[in-house]
């Protein structure tokens, strides 16, 4: 069996089972009571989607561990790798693309279909929408693959004179690495510029699909990740700063509760008016704007109600509830400080290793390598943590911008109150961005993840595709990522200490 490592296979199987069970647990505890004992197909899509997203993140450190099977080989082909990682990468990411562009839209169209229609009509309507998506995607992929689905590799033809095999190695040194060299350089360094040429070959279709999905995901990843890398830790820290400082009196509680009740009645009246407009068929631009405004104010109202309940705990265990509230905010502060350190480390690594050419230092690459030397898989665990943190930053950025951008539908995730359409939306977002997170990590940690299957797919092939390679050649996404992170840092430092107020206003049609 060569260097086949049975332990790695067992670990991979166990991790997949644990990930599946954990995602089922999340679904059961996050789902809305209205979705219990129904919407089984959307739930299946959610569990599979979340599992694929988590497994794809874990596959990169797994790819590094898999490469260790050949660490004593002279070259990669001199041993048998434990797992066929390149095939597994393509399978996972093709599944990812199919879920994002077909199954998740189908599940959302079916779930959000008119409940007055029969199941058959809802299925037919969802299938028609997905069929249109399939045709459009197939045409776009086919045309692009036929026209520009090629990779261009810059190669240099080298040649040198032959010489007799030496009888001793005394003539070699750090400054004299080659035989018969008078300029202290090998023949490869003396090649002329005319020896360079371009080697063109057609990329495989699965790799091309992964590449295009990566580009779409990279746009979202850059926006949401750039904002989230700052908002994730600072949001926790400023949540501690804005925390309720003391328990309020009963009279203050009644006054605040009355104000919130008045706002709730206004929102209910607005929602009923919008529902009447929807039934009458007048769903224009103004209607959609008002719907988003009501959603935003409803979220702010829910946050205000939660804060009020924290400031005036009731029941026999009121003191215990207040103590848990205080401890919760302290935990947010601790997590925020730890997250801030990780975010700063991430941004510093991007600048030092990716944006400066040549890199000033391997930085985190060297940290992971030393941790592996210190204790086995410690570096791999730290590596996986940084990848997961980046994905969590994407989710945090999406939640933050979803409250501010008009074209993004708000789909908050709440414990015990998350509808399936919100689940599907967020799973689709996570899946789409997870491809780009892996590509970004494979590039950012190129020294640590060298010679892996992920680096072959996301490094050499992706960065040599026609039309796409320039986005990576000039580091467009890392630059935009760092700029958005800096803007978000400044925003939080300027306005983060203030209590959030609703800025959306709805206008009822007369």
N, C-alpha and C positions, 0 to 999 in steps of 0.2 A: 504493500500500500504506500510505499515511499514515505513522504513526509505528511501523509494524511493524518489529521489531528481529530480524533473522534470526540475529544472534549469540546472543541469549538462547535461541532455539529450539535451536540447535546445542549450546550449553552444557547445556541441560536433557536432551537426548538422550544426550550423552556421559556426564553424571553418572549417569543411570539405568543405562546399560550398565556403568559402573564399579561402581556399588552392587551390581548383580546378580552380577558376577564376584567381588567381595569377599565376598559372602554365600555363594557356592558354595565359596570358599576356606575360610571359617570352618567350614562344614558338613563338608568333607572332613577338616579337621584336628582338629575337636572330636569327631567321631562315634566311638562305641565300636567296637572291632574286630568285635564280634558283629553289628553292623548293616551291615557292608560287603557290597555286592552284594545288598542286600535292602532292604525297607521303602522302596521308591521313592516311593510316594504321600506318606507322611509327610515325606520329604525335600523333595519338591516344595512341600508346604505350608509347610515351614520356610523355604525360600529365598524364596518369594513373600511370606510374612509379614514376614520380616526386611527385605526390600526395600521393602515398603509402609511399614513403620515408619520406616526411614531416610529414604525419599523424602518422607514426610509432614513430618518435621522440617525437611528442606531446602526444602520448599515455602514455608515462611513467609518466609525471606530471599529466596527466589525471587519471592514475591508482592510484596515491597518493591521488588525490582529491576524487576519488571513494571510497577509503578505509576510508575516513573521515566519511562516512555514518554510520560506525560501531564504531566510536571512543568512544561512551558511552556504547557499549555492553561489557558484561563480557568476551565473546569469539566470534570468527568470525562468527560462525554459529547461533548466537543469533539474527541476524537481516538480512534484505534483502539488499544486495548491489545494488547500482543504476544501474550499467552496468555489464553484464557478461564478465568481462575483460579477463579471461583466454581463453574463446572461441574467443573473438575478437583478442587477441594476435595471436592465432593459425591461424585464418583466414587471418590476415594481413601478417603473415610471410610465410604461405604456398603460398599465392598470390605473395609475394616477390620472393620466390624461383622459382615459375613457370614463372614469368616474366624474371628473370635473366637467367635461363637455357633453356627456350623454346621460348617465344615470342620475346624477344629482339634479340637473334641470328637469328630467322626466319626473322624478319624485316630487320636486317643488311644484311643477305644473299640476300634477295629480292632487297633491295635498291642498293646494290653494284653489282648486277648481270649485265651481259653483256647487254647493252642497245640495241644491234643489235638483240637480241633474242626476241621472242614474250612474251607477258605477261604470257601466259600459261606455256611456258618453264621456265621462271624465277620463277614462283610459284612452279613448279615441282622440280626444282633444290633446292630451299630453303627448301621445304618440305622434300626432301631426306636427306639433311644435318641435319635438325632438327630430323627426324626419327632416324638417327644414334645416335644422342645425347640422344634421349629418351631411346633407347634400352640400351645404355651404362650406363646412369644414373639409369635406373630401375634395371639393373643387379647388379650394385654396391650397390645401396641402399638395394635391397632385400637380397643380400649375407651378407652384414654387419649387417643388422637388424636381420637376422636369427642367425648369429653367436655371435655377441656381443651387440645386442640391448637390454641390460639389465642395470639396475641401482643397485648399491650395497650401501646400507646405513649401516653405523656403528651404532649399537644400544646397549644399556646397560639395562639389566634386573635388576630392582630395587625392593626391598621388605623391609618392616619394620613391627615392631610389632604394634599391635593395643592398644589403651588406651581409657579411658573414656573421653567423651567430657567435656572440662573444664567449670567450673561455672564462671570463671573470666579470664581476659586476662592480668593480671598483671605480670605473669611470662614471658611474651614475651618481647623481646627487640632486638635491632640491633645485639647484641652479643649472644643472646639466641633466635634464630628464630623458634626452634622446640620443641615439647612437649617431656618431659622426657629426653632431651639430656644432657649428662654430659660432652661431649667434645666440646660443643658449635657448633656442626655440625649436620646436618640432616642425615638420613639414606642414602640418595643418595650419600653423600660425602664419606661414609664409605664403599661403594661397592667395591669388589675386582676386579682385572683386569680380572679374569676369567668370570665375568658377562658380558663382552663385546662379541658381536657376530655380524655377518653380515646378514642383511636382504636383500634378492635379489628379485627383481620383474622385469617384462618386461616393458620397457617404451612404451608408445603409439607411433604408427608410425608417427603421425604428429609432436610430440615432438622430435622424433629422426631425422626427416627431418630438423627441425629447428636447432637442435644441430649440424648436419653435415654442414649445410649452415653457421652456426656461426663459425665453425672452419675454413672453407675456407675464410670467411670474416675476421676472426681474424688475419690471416696471412697478408692479404692486409692492414687491419686496423693498425696493429702494424708497418708495414713498412711506409705506407703513413702518418698515423697519427703521428708517432714518428718524422718524418721529418717535417710534416706540422705544428705541434704545435710550432715549432721554426721558420720555414720559413714564416709562415703567418704574424706574427707581424714584424719580422726582415726584411722581404721583403719590407713591407710598409715603415719602418723607413729608410732603406738604399736606397729605391727609392727616398725619400726626400733628402738624402745626395747626391745622384748622379744627382739630378735635374739640368736642365739648369739654370745657374745663371743669365744670361742676354740675351737680344736679339742680334743676330749676324747681321753683315752688309750684304748688298746685294751681294757683291763680295764673301764673305765667304759662303753665301747660294748657289751661283752658283757653287762654287768649290765642296762643299759637295754633292750637287745634282748630279753633273757630275759623281762623284765617285760611288754614289748609282746607277745611271743609268748604269754604266759599270758593276757593280755586278749583276744588274737585267738582263742584256743581257746574262751574263755568265750562270745565273741560268736558263733562258729560253732555252738556247742552250742545257744545261744538261738535262732539263726536256724533250725536244723534242727527244734527243738521247735515253733516258730511255723509252719513249713511243714507239719508233721504235723497241727497244729490246723486249718490251712486245708483240708487234704485231708479231714479228718473233718467239715468243715462248721461247726465251732464258731468262727465269726468274729464274736465279740461285741465289746462296748466295751473289755473288758480286752485282747483280742487286738490291736485297733487301737492301743491305748495302748502296748502292748509293742513293736509294730512300729516306731512312731515313736521309742520310747526306744532301740531297737537301732540305728536309722538315725542318731540323734544321736551315740551312742557310737562308731559306726563312722566317722563323719566326724572326730571328735576323735582317734580312733586313727590315721587316715590322716595327719592333721596332725602328730601326734607322730612318726610314722615318717619323714615328710618332714624334720622338724626334726633328728631323729637322724642321718639321712643327710647333712644339711648340716654337722652338728657333727663328723662323722667321715668325710670324703671318702676314697674308696678308689680304687685303680687307679694307673696310671702317671701320670695327670694330676691327682693329688690336689691339688697346690698350685694349679694353674690353676682347679680346681673351687672351691676355697675362696676364691680371689680373685674369681671370678665371683659367688659368694654374697655376699661383702662389697659388691661393686659393685651387686648387685641391691637390697640393703637401702638403700644410699645413694640409689639411684634412687627407691625408695619414699619416702624422706624428702623428696627434692626435689619429687616429684609431690604428696606430701601437703601440703607447705607452699604450693605453687601452688594446689592444690585448696582449701586452707583460706582463702586470699585470695579465691578465686572464691566460695566458700560465704558468707563474711562479706559480700562485695559483694552477693550475691543477697539475703540476709536484710535488709541495710540498705536495699536498693532496695525490697523488699516493704513494709517499715515506712514509709519516707519517701514512697513514691509511691502505695501502695495503701491502707494502713491509716489514714493521716492525711488528713483531709479539711478543707480542700483540701490537695493535696500540697505538701510543703515544697520539693521540687525535682524536676525531671525526672530527675536523676541519670544513670543508665545510658543513658536515651534521648538525653540531650545528648552523652554520650560517643560513642555510635555515630554520631550526626549529625556531630560534629566529625571523627571518624575518616574518614567518607565524604568530607568536605570536604578532608581532608588528602591522601587517596590513594584515589580511586575506590571500590573494593569493600571497603576495609579495615573499615569499619563493619559491612557486611553479613557479612563473615567472622567478626568478633567476636560479632555478634548470633547467628549460627548456632552458634558455640562455646558460648555461654551456654545456648542451647536444648538442645544435645546433652548438656551437663554436667548439666542438670536431669534428663534421661532416664537418664543413668548413675547419678545419685543414687537414682532410683526402683529401679533394678536392685540397687544396693548395699543399700538399705533392705529390699528383699524377701529378699535373701540373709541379712541379719542377723536379721530377725524370723522367717524360716523356721526358724531353729534354736531359737526360743524359744516360739512360739505353737503351741498344740496343734492348731488347726484348719487350719494351713497345711502342706501336704505339702512335704517337702524335695526340691528338684530342683536340685542343684548342677551348675554347668557346669564341666567339667574338660577340659583339653587331651588329646585322644586317648582319653577315657573317658566320653563323654556319650551316654547312651541317647536314643532318639528321643522317648520320653515326656517326658523332662526338657527336651529341645529344644522340644517342642510346648508344654509348660507355660510355659516362659519366654518363648517367642515370643508366646503369647496374652497374658501379663501385659504385655509391652512394647507390643503393639498396643493393648491396652485403655487403658493409661496414656498412650500417645503422643497420643491425642485430647485428653486433659486437659492434657498438657504444652503443646500448641500453643495451646489456649484460654487457658491461664494466661499464656503468653508474649505472646499477642496483647493481653491485658489489661494485663500488667505493662509492656509496651513500647508502650503505646497511642500515645504521641507519635511514636515512630519508625515504627510500622507503621500510621499513620493513612491512611484512605481505601483500605485494601486490602480484597480480597474476604474474607480471613480475619477481619478485624475486623467486616465486615458480618454474617458468619455467627455468629461466636463472641462478638461484642460486642453489637450491637443486637438481633438476633433471639433469641439464647440468653438474654440478660439481661432479655428482656421476655416470655418464655413464662409462662403462668399456672402457678402452683404452684411453678415452678422459680426464678423471678426473685428470690424473697426470699433464696435461698441466696447469690446473687451481690450482691444489694442490700446485705446486711449483712456481706459479706466473710467468710462462715462458713469457707470453705476456706482463705483466706490466714491467718486467725487461728489455726486449728488447725494449719496447716503450721508457723508460727513457734513455737507452743507446743511441738509435738513436737520441733522442732529444738533448742529451748532445753533440754528435758529430756534429749535425747540428748547434747548437749554436756556437761551436768552429769554424766551417767552415765559418759562416757568420762574426764572429768577425775577422777572418783572411783575408777573401777574399771579404766580402760583400761590402766594399767601392769601389771596382774596377768596372769599366764599363765592362759589359758582352761582350765577343767577341766570334765569332763562332769558335768551335774547331773541327767541322766535315769537311771533305774534300771528294769530290766526284771524282771518276776516270772514265772518259769516255772510253768506249771500243773502241779500234781502229778497 
